[in-house]
Amino acid sequence: MAGVDLSVIADAPAMTAARRLARSTWGGFALRRFGGLVLSLALLVLLTFLIVPLIPGDPAVAILGPNASASAVAALRDRLNLDDPLPLQFIEYLKGLFTFDLGQSFRYNTPVTDTIATKLPYTATTALGAIAVVIVVSIPVGMAVGVLTRGGRRPWLSVGFGAIAGLFASFPAYVAGTLLVVVFAIGLKLFPAGGAATPDAYVLPIAALALGPTFAVARVVVQETYGVLHQDFMRTARGKRLSGARLYMRHALPNLMTSTLTLTGLILASMLGGAIVIETVFSLPGLGLEVVQAIIFRDFPVIQGIVLTVGALAILINLLIDVILGLIDPRTLGGSSHV
């Protein structure tokens, strides 16, 4: 046919399938989140790469010290490719990432990936344990307080919980960790003050890391419970004389989880950074203690690798929270689904 672009006709089925995918709830969600994931990871990679070039002065001199000879500085600059143009250095950095090569540790002269693989289990145990405590404790406690104090009931409980939650939610993790060591390790001698020799050595670090976020999330759950309990569907459910367990667990809990999990996702991602700080308080041999040592010894490849790893894990946690929210309430996917 004259004037008709046959390539457009040939590509029509593919374009139609793409439109269908974009219009579908989960398809559109996947496309948006994939784009956000790629952008976040790209920015993270760029920031970790710039750790070395943006160091004031000569990174080689910072590593070797001011008394190093010119030949030693020149040799290290050549080893680090610091004399190459910055775009070329970035390309080499990307090549290493795609092959899971984060460089060599200056301190250990071993691959950075080996160092991270050795230290990550300690950090993961602390962070995941604290995350589990936050979810398991904050949601039922917050919901229970919300149910008991709804409509102005038991004002003493509402005021008391608000004061206690506000106090502990403002505690920095390292302050909570120090207090827990003084009370439970030094005073009562119930748990070790540091190290990771036994499983109970993780109790105080996990408690210190989870204390503030648990009360912060619980306060949000209380307010969300108030809002849900005043909804029409809850009045209808109460009118059917359902049991308390069915009323609150089946009807109230799923509806207050959306905003709660949104906040929880932000807190949980930040807890990875908190775990790194806590490790220095309790001398846990994880990524936190390692990055402190890397800063002292100017071990820049290790610093880059740890920052990249922790940042990537935080991004993936936020993505996982978004998926869970979509499963609980499809309206959060941004599609046309209404429930």
N, C-alpha and C positions, 0 to 999 in steps of 0.2 A: 504494500500500500504506500502510495506516495506521501511523503511528509510525516511518516510515522517512525519514531525511533524504536527499532526492534529491541535494542538493549533494555529500554524501559519496560517493554512487555516481558522480556525474559526475566527481568529482576522483580516483576510484580509479585510472584508468589513469596519470594523471600521478604519483600517489604511488608506484605500482608501479615506474614508470620511474626515479623518483628513488632508490628503494631499491636497484634494480639497479645504478644508477650508483655509489651509495655503497659497495655491496658489492664492486664490481669493483676490482681492485688499483690500476690507474692512475686510475680515477674517484675512489676514496677518497683517494688521494694528492693528486690535483688539488684536491679540496675542502678538504683540510687545509692544503695549502700556500697556496691562495688566501686562506683565512682568516688564516693567519699573515702573508702578504704584506700584506694590507690593514691588519692591526693594526700591523705594523712601520712601514709607510708613514705611518699615522695618527700614531703616536708621534713619528716623525721630523718630520713637518710641525708638530706641536705644539711640539716642542723648538726648531725653527728660528724659529717665530713668537715664542717667548718670549725670544729673544736680545735684542731691543730693549726690551721692557717690563721685563725683570729687570735692566737696567743700573742700577747705583747712581746716584742723582741723576737729573737731567734729561737724557735723550738729546740733546735739542736743544742744550743747553749743552755737552755732551761733544763734539758735532760742531763747533760754532762757536767753542768756547773760552770761558774765563771772562770775557773782556773784551768779549764781544758785547753789543750793545745789546738792550734789552728788546723793541723792535719786531722786530729780526731773529730773536730767539728765538721770539717769538710767531708770526712768519710761517713759520718752519721747523716749529714744532709743528703749525700748520694744514696745511702741505704733507704732513707725515707722518701726519696724522690722529691725533696723540697725545692730543688733547683728547676724542676719542670714547671711549665705554665700551669696555672690553677685549673683550667678546664681539662688538661691532660691528667692531672692528679685525680680529678673527680672521675674521669672515665676509668682509670685504673682502680679506684675505690669501688666503683659500680661492678667492675669485672670480678673483683674479689667477693662482693656480696652475692652475686649470682652463682658463684662456685662455693659458697659458704666458707670463704676464706676471709677472716677478719684481721689477718696479719699476725705478726709474731709479738709476743710479750717481751718488752725490753728487760724486765726483771727476771723472768723465768726462762727466756729464750725458747718458749714453747708456743704452739698455736693458741690464739686467744679463744678459739672455739673450745679447746680442751679446758681452759681455765673456767669458762662459763659453764660448761657441762658439769664440771666438778662442784662448782659453787651454787648453781641454780637450785638443786634439790633442797638445800637448807632454806633458801629464800622462799621457794614455792611452798614448803611445808608450813612456814610461818604465815605467809600471806593467805593461802587457801584455808588454813585452820582459822584464822581471824575472820575471813569472809564467811565461813560456815557459822561461826559464833554470831556474827552480826545478823545473818538471815534467820537463824533458828531462834534467837532470843528477842530481837527487836520487834519482829512482826507480831508474835503472839502476845508479848508484854504490852506493846502499844495498843493492840486491838482490845485486850482485856481492860486496860485503863479507859479506853474510849467508851467501851460498853458500860462500865461501872459508873462513869461520870457523865454520861449523856444527859442532856436536858438540865444541867445544873445539879445533878445528883452528886453526893459525896464531895462537896467542895474541898474538904481537907485533903482528899486523895489527889484531886486535880492540882491544887496549889503545891502540895508536897512533891508530887511527881515532877511537875514543871520546874521546881527549884532544883531538885536533885539532877534531873536530866540536863538542865541548862548548865549546871556546874560541871558535870562530868563530860558533857559534849564539848566544852571549851578547853579541856585538858589536852595539851600536846602529847603525842605518844611517848616522847622521851621523858616527860615529867611523870606520866603515869608509870612508865617502866621503872624510873628511879624510886618512886614511892612503893611500888610492888616489891622491889628488891629489898628495901629497908624493912618492910613489914613481914613479908612471907619468906624471904631468904635469910636475912640477917636476924630479924626478931624471932619469928616463929620457927625458922629452919625447916620449913615444909618442902621447899623446892630449891634446886640449885640456883645460884646467883648468875650463872653464865655457862657458856659452852653448849655442846650438843652431844655429850657422851651418853645420855640416857633419854628416853622419850619424855620424862617429866621435865626435862630442861626446856621444853618448848611451851610449857604451861604459862609461865610468866610473860614471855615475849608475845604469845598469842593474846593473852588477856590485855596486855598494855596496848597492843595495836588495835584491838577490837573495842576497847572501853568507850572511847569518844564516839566513834561511828555508830555503835549500838544505841546509845542514848539519842544521838542526832536523828537516826532513822526512826526510833520509837516515837519521838515527838511528832514527826510527820505522820506516822501511822495513826496516832491519836486523833489528829485533826482530820485526816481522811476518813476515819471511822465515824466521826461526828457527821460529816457530810453524807456518807453512804446511808447511815441509819435514818436520816430524814428524807430519803428518797421515797417516791410513791410505791415502788416495787417492794420495798422493805415493809411498808405499812400493809400492803396486800399480803405479804408472806406472814406477817404477825397475825393478821386477821384469820389466816387459815390454821392458827394455833400449831404451828410447826414446833418441833423440839428445838431447844437452844442450840444444840450442836448443828442441826441441819440449817437453822435460820442463819447462823453466823458463818459457818464454814462453807456452806454451799452458795448462799446469796450475798453475804456481805464481803467475805474475803476476796473472791475474784474481782470484785468491783473496786476495791481500794488498792489493789496490787499495781495498777497501771502507773499512777504518779509515784507510788512508793518505790517501785523498781527503777523508775527513771532517775530519782535521786540516788537510790542505792547504787546504780551503775556508775555514777560519777564518783561516789565515795569509794567504791571498791577499786576503781582504777587508781585513785590517789593512794589507796592502801599499799600498793606495790612500792611506791616511793617511801611510804611510812615504814614498810618492812625493812628497807635498806637502812633507815635511821635507827630503828630498833636493834638491828644486828650489832651496831657499834656499842649500844648500851649493854647488851647481854653477851658480847664477844662471840656471836654465832659466826661460824666460818662460811658465810654466804656472800652474795654479791655486794651487800652493803659494806662489810668489812674489807672486801677486796677492792672496791672502788676507792675507799679512803686510803688504803695502802698504795693504790695505783697513782693517786693524786700526789702523795708524799714522794714517791719515787719517779714521778713524771712518766709513768707508763701509759702513754697516750693511746696506743692501740687497745689496751684493756679498758680504759675509760670510754672510748668510742663504742666498743663492743657491748659493754654493760648498759650504757645509755640507750643504745639501739635495741637491745633485747628487752629492757624494761618498758621502753616506749611502745614497742610492737605488742607486747603482752597487754598493755593498757588499752591499746586500740582494739585488740581482739576481744577483750572483756566487754567493752562498750558495744561491740557488734553482737556478742552473745546475748547481752541484755536486751538489745533491740529485737532479736529473734524471739526471745522468751516473751517479750511484751506483745509481739505479733501473734503468738500462739494463744496468749491469754485474752487479748482484745484486738481483733483484726482491724478495728478502726485506727489503731496506731500505725498501721502500714501505709496510711495515706491513700488507700484505694477507695473503692466505692462500696465496700462492704459495710453493712450496718447491722449491729446486734444490740 
